[in-house]
Amino acid sequence: MIYKATNLIMETFDLHNVKYRVNETEDASVVEAGFIIEAGPQATVHFISTSENNDVTIRIFGLIYQIPADRRGEILDACNTLNAKYRFIKFFLDTDSNVNVQADLPVRTDDECLGECCFELFARIMHMLRDDYHVLAEALYRVPCSEKKDSAEFLKALLNLKEKPLIVGNEDASSKG
């Protein structure tokens, strides 16, 4: 069944030329609209309606999948950084170690503004992720300080070899030609 809020979102997205698709289940109707994050994944925003009320649930599932255990602390810090910057949307790490994004519309959102509210949230989420996805990527791929120290020591050893090269083999054999 397609709920009223879903129809209102579809009408507004049509007016703004937002490409979307609609999925129906027994319990929900969902408008899905996606965009590509430069140097990142494709993000799909789900606008989920589960009743004739206007309480729309907005989610991005699996923005980043299966965060390794040794990077979870850094990812949680990145989520907290983004949560502090953006008050209307929340980033969190779920029990499957995936980064998800969420927002909600109030039940009492008027029919006249529900579609525009969803469009505005879609646009804000898109711009926010395009501007700040790097916060999550850096947390995931940043080299830990201990590895940086090892790299610095390796670089120092290479420079030392440049100044004092090791000679391998018999020097006398090369001079007898």
Secondary structure, DSSP 8 states (H G I E B T S, - for coil): ---HHHHHHHHHHHHTT---EEEE-SS-EEEEEEEE-TTS-EEEEEEEE-SSSS--EEEEEEEE----GGGHHHHHHHHHHHHHH-SS-EEEE-TTS-EEEEEE--TT--HHHHHHHHHHHHHHHHHHHHHHHHHHHHHHH---HHHHHHHHHHHHHHHHHHHS----S-HHHHHH-
